[in-house]
């Protein structure tokens, strides 16, 4: 008998589109015996990718509210690639409270349904039987992020916070989630192979090989709605990215992060990384690196695992931050490990050797 993971999503943007498409792209994956492009764990614990079922969805965009999730994930301004056909999900996208989730610079790109009455999110979660709640709303939406975290805890759902509003490292939410036995994974996605993980890997290489980094920077450009928002209010994302790199350095260095919106790129992100330092004898070394990726697929490839880690934690009745998954999958986890240690901890968590 197939197991099931019942998932709710807030924010039906490009990342959610690729997350939903992924269920059908990999629906025939049976085990871990074959290397499959795009997957870290074809099967994670006892859970296959097709075990994930979407049962509730929330947004504030008129073009998506009232639509079936299968239709809403392709509505504008979503501009990611389509790589799988998605059948009707029988999940209607419901209007959620706007709060601080629709600043003026985003309202130019879609119609916010201010005239509609928001649904009761907790009731929708409970009625749908949701077990895991994924938060994909825009950066800077602090009030809305905390609202969804509160709803998840009240409804008994594991909460995966994909944005840089800090929930899993917030003492208030740590205690709430522990008490309710609700797992938290967060905060802010660290893409499969993206700017931050590359920045960390090369920085760690320099540290390990005795190269002193004096300056390093990360510039990110894309043409999706996320980057429209990041240009205007990307402070928490900037902090999250810088902190992820600075946590590796055993000394002070100048670390800079920036964002740019280029509409013609759609969901394609180009990141440019730079390091300036000194090696043996104080001689100069500079490193330039550029990476081009489909931004939302990069995120979905992480959350497809996060959902299954969260379900395993629920099965084991573990509440509070899941340190192993958070440190490997997120930029600003509540407890930091090196990427190598974090990966090892994740495998130990799957095997039941550690319970956090």
N, C-alpha and C positions, 0 to 999 in steps of 0.2 A: 504493500500500500504506500502510495506517494505521500510524503509529508507536505506541509503547507506553511508558508510564512505570509501572513496577511499584512499588507503594507499600505500606509496612508502617506500622501505627499502634499506638502505645502509649497506652492510656486511651480506652475506648469510651464517652465521655460525650456531652453535647449537641453540643459542637463537632465531634466526629467524625461524629455523626449528620448534621449539616447538610453537612459536607464530602462524605460519601458520597451523600447525597440530591442534592447539586449536580451530580454527574456525569450524573444522569438528567434533572434539570431543564433542563440545557443540552446535552443529547446531540446536538441537531440543529444546533448552532452551527457554521458553516462558515468564516467569515472575519470581518474587522474592518470590513466595509463598513456595518454597521448598529449603531446605539447600542442596546445591550442592558442593561436595568436590572440592576444588581448586579455587573456585570463591568467590571474595568479593562482587561483584555485578553481578549476572546473567543478570540483565537488569540495565543499568546505564542511568538515565534520560529516554529518549525515545528509547535508542539504545540497541538492542540485540547483542550478539556476532556474530551471522551470518550476521549482517549488514556490517561487516568489509569485504571489497573487496581489494585484492592486485592488484595494477595496474602498478607498476614499481619496478624494482629491480636492484641493482648495486653491482658489486664486481670486484676484480682484479685477481681472481684465474682462470686459464685456464680450470679447471675441471668444472667450474660453468658458465662461460661466454658463451652465445649462447644457453644455456639450458633453458627449461621451468622451472619456479620457483618450480613447483612440483617435478621435478627431481633434481634440484640443491640443495635443502635443505637436500638431503640424500647423497650428494657427499662427499667423503673424503676431508679433514681430519675431517669432522663432525662425531662425535661419540656418539651422544645423543641417548636416547631410542626412539623407534617409538611407538606411542600410538594411531595413527589415520591414515587412508588411505587418501591421498590427491589427488584429481582429477587434471587433467591438468588445469593450471591456465590461459593459453594463455598470459603469461607474460614472455617475454624473458629477462634473466639476461644480462644487458649491462655492457660493460667495462667502468670503471670510472677512473679518474686520480689517479695515484699511490701515488704521493707526499711522505709523511712520513709514509704511511700505511703498508709498507712491509720491515721491518728491516731484517737484515741477519739471525737472529735467527728464524724468521718465514719462510723465504724462503727455509729452510731445510725441511719443512713439506708440502709445496705446490708450484706449479709452477706459478709464477707471469707472467701475460701476457704483459710483457714489449714491445713486438713487435706489439701489437694492438693499434690502435688509440682510445683514450678515446672518449666516446660519449659526447654530449652537455647535461649535466645533467639538466639544467634549461629547455631546450626544451623538454626533455623527461618528466619532471614533468608536464609541461604545456600541452603537447600533450596527456598525459595519464589522465589528469583531476585530478591528485593527490591533496588531501586536507591535508593530514597528512604525514609527512616525519619522519621516525624513523631511528635514527643513531645508528648502532650496530657495528661500526668499532673498531679496537683494541685500547686499552689503549696506550697512548703515541703519538697518531696520531694527534697532535695539529693542524697542517696545514690543514690536510684533514677534521678535525671536523669543523674548521672555514669555509672551502670551502663549505661544505654541508649546514652549517647554512646560509651562504650567498645565496646559490642556493635556499634554502627553502624560504627565505625572498623575493627574487626576483620573485619567482614563486607564491608567496602568500600562501604557505603551512605552516600549524602549524609544529613546529619542536620539536621533542622529543629527547633529548640528553641522551642516555643511558650510556655514558662513562664519565670518570672523567677528561674531558677537559672542562674548565668552560666557558659556553656560557650564560646560563640564569642569571648568576651573573656578567657578563661582561657589564659594563655601555654602551659600544659601541653597543653591540647587543641588550641590553634592549631598547635603543633609536631607533635603526633601526626597531626592531619588533613592537614597539608601533606605529611608524609612518606608517608602512605598515599594521597595524592591524593583525599581525601574532602572534598567541599564542606561548609561549615557555614553555616547561616542562623539567626540569632538575635540577641538573646534577648528573649522576651516579646512576644507579638503586639501590634501597634498596629492597632486595629480600623479597618475601612474609614472609617466616620464615627462615632467614639465619643468618650469623655471626653478621652482623651489627645491625639488629633489636633485636636479642637476647642480644647482648652486651649492647645496649641502655636500654632495659627493665630491665635487672638485675642491671645495674648501677643506673638507676632511683629508683629501689626498695631500694637499699642500701642508696642512698641519702635521700629518703623519710623516711626510718626507722632509720636514725641517725648513720649508719655505715660509717666510714671514710675510703675511698678507698685510699691506698697508691700506689699500682701498679696494673695494669691490662693489659692483653695481648690477642691478637687474632691471631691464626695461621690458615691458610687456605691451603688445599691440594686438587688438582684435576688433571685429566689427559687429559683435553681438550686443544684446541689451545689457549684459553684465558689465561690459566695458564702457558703455554710455554712463552707467552709474558710477563705476570706479573712478573715472576721471573727475567726477564732481564730489563724491564722498567716499573715497577709498582709504580714509585714515586708518581704520581698524585692519583692513587688508594689508596696508603697508606695514603696520606694526607687527602683524602676524608673520609676514614674510621675513622682515628684518630679524625678528626674534628667533625664528627658525634657523637662520644662518648664524647669528651672533652666539647662539647657545653652543655652537661647535668650537668657537674660537677661544683659546685659553688666554687671550690678551685683547686689548682694545684695538679696533680697526674701524675705518670709516666705511659704513655700509649704507648704500642708497638703493631705493626701490621707486620705480615710476610706472605710470600707465598711460596709454594712448588709445584713442578710438579712431579706427580707419574703417569706415563703413563697407568699402568694397571687399574687405577680407571676410565678411560674414562671421562664421563661427571659427574660422582659422585663426590661431594665435601664433604670433612670432615673438619669441623671447630672445633678448640679446644680453649675454652675461659677460662681465669684464672683471678681471683680477689684475691688480698691480702690486708687486711685492719685491722681495729680495731673497736670493738664494746664497750659495756658498761665497764667502768673501764680501757679502753685501752687494753683489752684482744684481742688476735689475732683471725682473721677469714679468712679462705681461701675457695674459691669456684672454683670448676673445672666443666666444662660443655663441652660435645661433641655432635655435631649434624652431621648427615649424610643426604645429600639431593641430588636430581638431579638438578644440578646447573642451567641449561638452563630453565627448567620448572619453577623454582623459580623466574627467571627473567620474563619469558613470562606471568606469573600470575599477575605481576604488570603492564606490558605494555599493556595488554588487556584492563585494565581500563584507563591507560594514554591516549590511542588512543581516547577513548570515551569522556574523559574530554576535550581533545584538540578539538574534533568536536563540543562539546557544546559551547566552547569558540568561535569557528569560527561562529557558528550559531548566537551567541550574539554579533558578531563583536568586540570581546575583543582582543586587542593586548598586547604584552609584557609578562612577566613572570606570570604564573598562580601559585600564592603563595600557595594556598590550596593544589592542587594536587602535586606540587613540594615538599612541605615540608613533605607530607605523603608518597610519593612514591620514593623519591630520597635522597641520602646521603648528597649531598651538595647543598641544595636549596638556592635561593637568599634571602629568609627570613625564619628564623628558628622558629619552634613552638615545644612544646612537642608533642609526638605521639598522645596523647589523644586529644589535641587541634587541631592538624592537621587533624585527622579523623573527628572531629566535623565540621571543616571548609569545608572539602570535601562534607559532607552531605548538608551543607548550600549552597555551590556552586551549587550542583545538583538541589537544590530546588529553586535557583535563589535569595536567601537571601543575598548573597554577590557576587560581580562581579569580584573578582580577583582570 
